[in-house]
Amino acid sequence: AIRNFWMAGMKFPLDIIWIRGDKVVGFTENLPPAVGIPELYPSSEPVDKVLEINVGLIKKLNIKIGDQVVILPLQ
C-alpha cells in the first residue's frame, strides 16, 4: 500500500528509504522535524517496508532505486 510518514515529535531531520520486497523503490531525503501540524510524506508507490536513516546517508551511501535490500536476522 501507499504509506505515509510524518515527523511529529522528531527533533532532527531524517532520510526515508521506501522498500517493496527486497528492492528500494524510492526515497525521501531531508525530512525536517515538524513544526505545528505535521506534514505527511507519502511513498510514491506501494511499499511493505520503510527504513528511517540519518539525514544525508542516502547520498553518502549512493543508494539508488532498484538497489537490493538484505535484512539480516538478529543473532
GUDRENTOR-712891 format. One record per atom (N, C-alpha, C): residue number from 1; residue in one letter; atom name; z, y, x. Coordinates in Angstrom, 3 decimals. Each point is the difference from the previous one (the first is absolute). Layout:
residues N
<site k="NUM" r="a" a="CA" Z="Z" Y="Y" X="X"/>
...
This chain:
residues 75
<site k="1" r="a" a="N" Z="0.000" Y="-1.183" X="0.831"/>
<site k="1" r="a" a="CA" Z="0.000" Y="1.183" X="-0.831"/>
<site k="1" r="a" a="C" Z="0.000" Y="1.248" X="0.877"/>
<site k="2" r="i" a="N" Z="-0.420" Y="1.102" X="-0.569"/>
<site k="2" r="i" a="CA" Z="0.152" Y="1.293" X="0.668"/>
<site k="2" r="i" a="C" Z="1.498" Y="0.292" X="0.055"/>
<site k="3" r="r" a="N" Z="0.497" Y="0.353" X="1.146"/>
<site k="3" r="r" a="CA" Z="1.429" Y="0.277" X="0.184"/>
<site k="3" r="r" a="C" Z="0.198" Y="1.468" X="0.333"/>
<site k="4" r="n" a="N" Z="1.107" Y="0.558" X="-0.455"/>
<site k="4" r="n" a="CA" Z="0.362" Y="1.378" X="0.279"/>
<site k="4" r="n" a="C" Z="1.290" Y="0.052" X="0.793"/>
<site k="5" r="f" a="N" Z="0.040" Y="0.869" X="0.998"/>
<site k="5" r="f" a="CA" Z="1.219" Y="0.245" X="0.751"/>
<site k="5" r="f" a="C" Z="0.335" Y="1.469" X="-0.095"/>
<site k="6" r="w" a="N" Z="1.274" Y="0.300" X="0.152"/>
<site k="6" r="w" a="CA" Z="0.438" Y="1.378" X="0.063"/>
<site k="6" r="w" a="C" Z="1.041" Y="0.107" X="1.096"/>
<site k="7" r="m" a="N" Z="0.301" Y="1.218" X="0.381"/>
<site k="7" r="m" a="CA" Z="0.872" Y="0.219" X="1.144"/>
<site k="7" r="m" a="C" Z="1.360" Y="0.566" X="-0.420"/>
<site k="8" r="a" a="N" Z="0.436" Y="-0.308" X="-1.214"/>
<site k="8" r="a" a="CA" Z="1.294" Y="0.484" X="-0.488"/>
<site k="8" r="a" a="C" Z="1.123" Y="-0.480" X="0.921"/>
<site k="9" r="g" a="N" Z="0.839" Y="0.907" X="0.419"/>
<site k="9" r="g" a="CA" Z="1.152" Y="-0.348" X="0.825"/>
<site k="9" r="g" a="C" Z="-0.299" Y="-0.164" X="1.481"/>
<site k="10" r="m" a="N" Z="-1.263" Y="0.054" X="0.391"/>
<site k="10" r="m" a="CA" Z="-0.349" Y="-0.145" X="1.419"/>
<site k="10" r="m" a="C" Z="0.303" Y="1.291" X="0.736"/>
<site k="11" r="k" a="N" Z="0.385" Y="-0.131" X="1.243"/>
<site k="11" r="k" a="CA" Z="0.330" Y="1.163" X="0.833"/>
<site k="11" r="k" a="C" Z="-1.055" Y="0.244" X="1.078"/>
<site k="12" r="f" a="N" Z="-0.976" Y="-0.909" X="0.107"/>
<site k="12" r="f" a="CA" Z="-1.011" Y="0.113" X="1.051"/>
<site k="12" r="f" a="C" Z="-1.328" Y="-0.557" X="-0.528"/>
<site k="13" r="p" a="N" Z="-1.131" Y="0.422" X="0.562"/>
<site k="13" r="p" a="CA" Z="-1.305" Y="-0.485" X="-0.464"/>
<site k="13" r="p" a="C" Z="-0.249" Y="-1.443" X="0.427"/>
<site k="14" r="l" a="N" Z="-0.917" Y="-0.656" X="-0.718"/>
<site k="14" r="l" a="CA" Z="-0.382" Y="-1.386" X="0.282"/>
<site k="14" r="l" a="C" Z="-1.509" Y="-0.162" X="-0.090"/>
<site k="15" r="d" a="N" Z="-0.504" Y="-1.055" X="0.613"/>
<site k="15" r="d" a="CA" Z="-1.344" Y="-0.509" X="-0.246"/>
<site k="15" r="d" a="C" Z="0.157" Y="-1.254" X="-0.854"/>
<site k="16" r="i" a="N" Z="-0.960" Y="-0.238" X="-0.884"/>
<site k="16" r="i" a="CA" Z="0.019" Y="-1.205" X="-0.836"/>
<site k="16" r="i" a="C" Z="-1.293" Y="-0.771" X="0.216"/>
<site k="17" r="i" a="N" Z="0.135" Y="-1.306" X="0.227"/>
<site k="17" r="i" a="CA" Z="-1.151" Y="-0.893" X="0.131"/>
<site k="17" r="i" a="C" Z="-0.063" Y="-0.837" X="-1.269"/>
<site k="18" r="w" a="N" Z="-1.152" Y="0.038" X="-0.678"/>
<site k="18" r="w" a="CA" Z="-0.226" Y="-0.762" X="-1.235"/>
<site k="18" r="w" a="C" Z="-0.673" Y="-1.318" X="0.384"/>
<site k="19" r="i" a="N" Z="0.538" Y="-1.121" X="-0.487"/>
<site k="19" r="i" a="CA" Z="-0.448" Y="-1.336" X="0.424"/>
<site k="19" r="i" a="C" Z="-0.295" Y="-0.858" X="-1.219"/>
<site k="20" r="r" a="N" Z="-1.093" Y="-0.754" X="0.060"/>
<site k="20" r="r" a="CA" Z="-0.289" Y="-1.019" X="-1.012"/>
<site k="20" r="r" a="C" Z="-0.295" Y="-1.292" X="0.742"/>
<site k="21" r="g" a="N" Z="0.761" Y="-1.029" X="-0.363"/>
<site k="21" r="g" a="CA" Z="-0.153" Y="-1.274" X="0.707"/>
<site k="21" r="g" a="C" Z="0.457" Y="0.178" X="1.435"/>
<site k="22" r="d" a="N" Z="-0.933" Y="-0.177" X="0.929"/>
<site k="22" r="d" a="CA" Z="0.330" Y="0.182" X="1.416"/>
<site k="22" r="d" a="C" Z="-0.847" Y="1.092" X="0.644"/>
<site k="23" r="k" a="N" Z="-0.485" Y="0.973" X="-0.816"/>
<site k="23" r="k" a="CA" Z="-0.871" Y="1.063" X="0.520"/>
<site k="23" r="k" a="C" Z="0.522" Y="1.386" X="-0.363"/>
<site k="24" r="v" a="N" Z="-0.159" Y="0.915" X="0.935"/>
<site k="24" r="v" a="CA" Z="0.260" Y="1.412" X="-0.280"/>
<site k="24" r="v" a="C" Z="-1.143" Y="0.503" X="-0.871"/>
<site k="25" r="v" a="N" Z="0.328" Y="0.538" X="-1.180"/>
<site k="25" r="v" a="CA" Z="-1.043" Y="0.516" X="-0.897"/>
<site k="25" r="v" a="C" Z="0.046" Y="1.524" X="-0.103"/>
<site k="26" r="g" a="N" Z="0.999" Y="0.615" X="0.612"/>
<site k="26" r="g" a="CA" Z="0.089" Y="1.453" X="0.001"/>
<site k="26" r="g" a="C" Z="1.297" Y="0.458" X="0.609"/>
<site k="27" r="f" a="N" Z="0.112" Y="1.294" X="0.172"/>
<site k="27" r="f" a="CA" Z="1.245" Y="0.563" X="0.488"/>
<site k="27" r="f" a="C" Z="0.104" Y="1.452" X="-0.440"/>
<site k="28" r="t" a="N" Z="1.225" Y="0.477" X="-0.036"/>
<site k="28" r="t" a="CA" Z="0.292" Y="1.384" X="-0.321"/>
<site k="28" r="t" a="C" Z="0.897" Y="0.502" X="1.120"/>
<site k="29" r="e" a="N" Z="-0.452" Y="1.050" X="0.673"/>
<site k="29" r="e" a="CA" Z="0.713" Y="0.475" X="1.179"/>
<site k="29" r="e" a="C" Z="0.808" Y="1.263" X="-0.285"/>
<site k="30" r="n" a="N" Z="1.102" Y="0.117" X="0.726"/>
<site k="30" r="n" a="CA" Z="0.828" Y="1.199" X="0.024"/>
<site k="30" r="n" a="C" Z="0.462" Y="0.434" X="-1.390"/>
<site k="31" r="l" a="N" Z="0.577" Y="-0.936" X="-0.749"/>
<site k="31" r="l" a="CA" Z="0.579" Y="0.349" X="-1.302"/>
<site k="31" r="l" a="C" Z="1.252" Y="0.826" X="0.249"/>
<site k="32" r="p" a="N" Z="0.050" Y="1.227" X="-0.528"/>
<site k="32" r="p" a="CA" Z="1.164" Y="0.850" X="0.257"/>
<site k="32" r="p" a="C" Z="1.177" Y="-0.374" X="-0.899"/>
<site k="33" r="p" a="N" Z="1.217" Y="0.306" X="0.440"/>
<site k="33" r="p" a="CA" Z="1.157" Y="-0.202" X="-0.868"/>
<site k="33" r="p" a="C" Z="-0.167" Y="0.829" X="-1.276"/>
<site k="34" r="a" a="N" Z="0.516" Y="-0.505" X="-1.093"/>
<site k="34" r="a" a="CA" Z="-0.135" Y="0.692" X="-1.290"/>
<site k="34" r="a" a="C" Z="0.882" Y="1.238" X="-0.044"/>
<site k="35" r="v" a="N" Z="-0.559" Y="1.035" X="-0.594"/>
<site k="35" r="v" a="CA" Z="0.752" Y="1.216" X="-0.301"/>
<site k="35" r="v" a="C" Z="-0.195" Y="0.231" X="-1.489"/>
<site k="36" r="g" a="N" Z="1.079" Y="-0.048" X="-0.767"/>
<site k="36" r="g" a="CA" Z="-0.126" Y="0.131" X="-1.451"/>
<site k="36" r="g" a="C" Z="-0.489" Y="-1.309" X="-0.603"/>
<site k="37" r="i" a="N" Z="-0.925" Y="0.101" X="-0.944"/>
<site k="37" r="i" a="CA" Z="-0.536" Y="-1.192" X="-0.661"/>
<site k="37" r="i" a="C" Z="-0.896" Y="-0.744" X="0.989"/>
<site k="38" r="p" a="N" Z="0.299" Y="-1.280" X="0.305"/>
<site k="38" r="p" a="CA" Z="-0.784" Y="-0.742" X="0.988"/>
<site k="38" r="p" a="C" Z="-1.446" Y="-0.224" X="-0.458"/>
<site k="39" r="e" a="N" Z="-0.923" Y="0.159" X="0.939"/>
<site k="39" r="e" a="CA" Z="-1.407" Y="-0.292" X="-0.249"/>
<site k="39" r="e" a="C" Z="-0.220" Y="-1.509" X="0.109"/>
<site k="40" r="l" a="N" Z="-0.898" Y="-0.543" X="-0.827"/>
<site k="40" r="l" a="CA" Z="-0.364" Y="-1.416" X="0.090"/>
<site k="40" r="l" a="C" Z="-1.183" Y="-0.164" X="0.931"/>
<site k="41" r="y" a="N" Z="0.049" Y="-1.032" X="0.830"/>
<site k="41" r="y" a="CA" Z="-1.085" Y="-0.322" X="0.922"/>
<site k="41" r="y" a="C" Z="-0.516" Y="-1.391" X="-0.373"/>
<site k="42" r="p" a="N" Z="-1.159" Y="-0.094" X="-0.672"/>
<site k="42" r="p" a="CA" Z="-0.514" Y="-1.294" X="-0.440"/>
<site k="42" r="p" a="C" Z="-0.855" Y="-0.681" X="1.069"/>
<site k="43" r="s" a="N" Z="-0.025" Y="-1.328" X="-0.060"/>
<site k="43" r="s" a="CA" Z="-0.956" Y="-0.735" X="0.831"/>
<site k="43" r="s" a="C" Z="-1.405" Y="0.267" X="-0.549"/>
<site k="44" r="s" a="N" Z="-0.996" Y="-0.068" X="0.859"/>
<site k="44" r="s" a="CA" Z="-1.371" Y="0.267" X="-0.431"/>
<site k="44" r="s" a="C" Z="-0.624" Y="-1.197" X="-0.711"/>
<site k="45" r="e" a="N" Z="0.629" Y="-1.156" X="0.132"/>
<site k="45" r="e" a="CA" Z="-0.453" Y="-1.214" X="-0.674"/>
<site k="45" r="e" a="C" Z="1.195" Y="-0.930" X="-0.177"/>
<site k="46" r="p" a="N" Z="-0.171" Y="-1.085" X="-0.752"/>
<site k="46" r="p" a="CA" Z="1.140" Y="-0.913" X="-0.199"/>
<site k="46" r="p" a="C" Z="0.529" Y="-0.559" X="1.324"/>
<site k="47" r="v" a="N" Z="1.324" Y="-0.072" X="0.092"/>
<site k="47" r="v" a="CA" Z="0.666" Y="-0.543" X="1.189"/>
<site k="47" r="v" a="C" Z="1.137" Y="-0.920" X="-0.428"/>
<site k="48" r="d" a="N" Z="0.420" Y="-0.860" X="0.912"/>
<site k="48" r="d" a="CA" Z="1.163" Y="-0.839" X="-0.289"/>
<site k="48" r="d" a="C" Z="1.116" Y="0.172" X="1.026"/>
<site k="49" r="k" a="N" Z="-0.253" Y="0.869" X="1.008"/>
<site k="49" r="k" a="CA" Z="1.026" Y="0.298" X="0.997"/>
<site k="49" r="k" a="C" Z="-0.168" Y="1.451" X="0.459"/>
<site k="50" r="v" a="N" Z="1.118" Y="0.568" X="0.422"/>
<site k="50" r="v" a="CA" Z="0.011" Y="1.355" X="0.539"/>
<site k="50" r="v" a="C" Z="0.910" Y="-0.010" X="1.215"/>
<site k="51" r="l" a="N" Z="-0.433" Y="0.653" X="1.057"/>
<site k="51" r="l" a="CA" Z="0.829" Y="0.101" X="1.202"/>
<site k="51" r="l" a="C" Z="0.222" Y="1.472" X="0.308"/>
<site k="52" r="e" a="N" Z="1.256" Y="0.419" X="0.008"/>
<site k="52" r="e" a="CA" Z="0.371" Y="1.369" X="0.363"/>
<site k="52" r="e" a="C" Z="0.332" Y="0.003" X="1.486"/>
<site k="53" r="i" a="N" Z="-0.622" Y="0.928" X="0.732"/>
<site k="53" r="i" a="CA" Z="0.234" Y="0.082" X="1.445"/>
<site k="53" r="i" a="C" Z="0.237" Y="1.451" X="0.400"/>
<site k="54" r="n" a="N" Z="0.485" Y="0.182" X="1.211"/>
<site k="54" r="n" a="CA" Z="0.237" Y="1.345" X="0.513"/>
<site k="54" r="n" a="C" Z="-1.300" Y="0.797" X="-0.009"/>
<site k="55" r="v" a="N" Z="0.117" Y="1.269" X="-0.330"/>
<site k="55" r="v" a="CA" Z="-1.162" Y="0.870" X="-0.048"/>
<site k="55" r="v" a="C" Z="-0.695" Y="0.020" X="1.367"/>
<site k="56" r="g" a="N" Z="-1.319" Y="-0.069" X="-0.030"/>
<site k="56" r="g" a="CA" Z="-0.786" Y="0.033" X="1.226"/>
<site k="56" r="g" a="C" Z="-0.365" Y="-1.356" X="0.563"/>
<site k="57" r="l" a="N" Z="0.657" Y="-1.078" X="-0.483"/>
<site k="57" r="l" a="CA" Z="-0.279" Y="-1.326" X="0.560"/>
<site k="57" r="l" a="C" Z="-1.382" Y="-0.536" X="-0.381"/>
<site k="58" r="i" a="N" Z="-0.527" Y="0.401" X="-1.150"/>
<site k="58" r="i" a="CA" Z="-1.348" Y="-0.460" X="-0.371"/>
<site k="58" r="i" a="C" Z="-0.998" Y="0.460" X="1.053"/>
<site k="59" r="k" a="N" Z="0.082" Y="1.265" X="0.383"/>
<site k="59" r="k" a="CA" Z="-0.893" Y="0.523" X="1.038"/>
<site k="59" r="k" a="C" Z="0.321" Y="-0.612" X="1.366"/>
<site k="60" r="k" a="N" Z="1.293" Y="-0.014" X="0.353"/>
<site k="60" r="k" a="CA" Z="0.411" Y="-0.497" X="1.318"/>
<site k="60" r="k" a="C" Z="-0.417" Y="-1.448" X="0.221"/>
<site k="61" r="l" a="N" Z="0.130" Y="-0.835" X="-1.050"/>
<site k="61" r="l" a="CA" Z="-0.338" Y="-1.423" X="0.113"/>
<site k="61" r="l" a="C" Z="-1.454" Y="-0.285" X="-0.373"/>
<site k="62" r="n" a="N" Z="-0.758" Y="1.060" X="-0.356"/>
<site k="62" r="n" a="CA" Z="-1.421" Y="-0.126" X="-0.349"/>
<site k="62" r="n" a="C" Z="-0.214" Y="-1.000" X="-1.134"/>
<site k="63" r="i" a="N" Z="0.826" Y="0.079" X="-1.034"/>
<site k="63" r="i" a="CA" Z="-0.100" Y="-0.895" X="-1.153"/>
<site k="63" r="i" a="C" Z="-1.213" Y="0.401" X="-0.829"/>
<site k="64" r="k" a="N" Z="-0.806" Y="-0.978" X="-0.372"/>
<site k="64" r="k" a="CA" Z="-1.238" Y="0.239" X="-0.740"/>
<site k="64" r="k" a="C" Z="-0.039" Y="-0.852" X="-1.272"/>
<site k="65" r="i" a="N" Z="-0.745" Y="0.492" X="-0.994"/>
<site k="65" r="i" a="CA" Z="-0.251" Y="-0.805" X="-1.196"/>
<site k="65" r="i" a="C" Z="-0.738" Y="-1.263" X="0.430"/>
<site k="66" r="g" a="N" Z="0.449" Y="-1.127" X="-0.526"/>
<site k="66" r="g" a="CA" Z="-0.571" Y="-1.296" X="0.364"/>
<site k="66" r="g" a="C" Z="0.797" Y="-0.742" X="1.050"/>
<site k="67" r="d" a="N" Z="0.933" Y="0.687" X="0.674"/>
<site k="67" r="d" a="CA" Z="0.844" Y="-0.680" X="0.990"/>
<site k="67" r="d" a="C" Z="0.796" Y="-1.114" X="-0.676"/>
<site k="68" r="q" a="N" Z="0.186" Y="-1.090" X="0.725"/>
<site k="68" r="q" a="CA" Z="0.783" Y="-1.117" X="-0.526"/>
<site k="68" r="q" a="C" Z="1.486" Y="0.288" X="0.197"/>
<site k="69" r="v" a="N" Z="0.798" Y="-0.403" X="-0.981"/>
<site k="69" r="v" a="CA" Z="1.445" Y="0.144" X="0.032"/>
<site k="69" r="v" a="C" Z="0.616" Y="-1.383" X="0.091"/>
<site k="70" r="v" a="N" Z="0.894" Y="-0.187" X="0.944"/>
<site k="70" r="v" a="CA" Z="0.709" Y="-1.276" X="0.155"/>
<site k="70" r="v" a="C" Z="1.481" Y="0.281" X="-0.213"/>
<site k="71" r="i" a="N" Z="0.590" Y="-0.676" X="-0.968"/>
<site k="71" r="i" a="CA" Z="1.420" Y="0.135" X="-0.285"/>
<site k="71" r="i" a="C" Z="0.700" Y="-1.246" X="0.520"/>
<site k="72" r="l" a="N" Z="0.879" Y="0.210" X="0.970"/>
<site k="72" r="l" a="CA" Z="0.704" Y="-1.121" X="0.610"/>
<site k="72" r="l" a="C" Z="1.330" Y="-0.211" X="-0.725"/>
<site k="73" r="p" a="N" Z="0.405" Y="-1.248" X="-0.182"/>
<site k="73" r="p" a="CA" Z="1.293" Y="-0.260" X="-0.644"/>
<site k="73" r="p" a="C" Z="1.146" Y="0.403" X="0.925"/>
<site k="74" r="l" a="N" Z="1.117" Y="0.373" X="-0.604"/>
<site k="74" r="l" a="CA" Z="1.198" Y="0.290" X="0.793"/>
<site k="74" r="l" a="C" Z="0.511" Y="-1.295" X="0.595"/>
<site k="75" r="q" a="N" Z="0.491" Y="0.068" X="1.176"/>
<site k="75" r="q" a="CA" Z="0.499" Y="-1.200" X="0.682"/>
<site k="75" r="q" a="C" Z="1.493" Y="-0.071" X="-0.075"/>
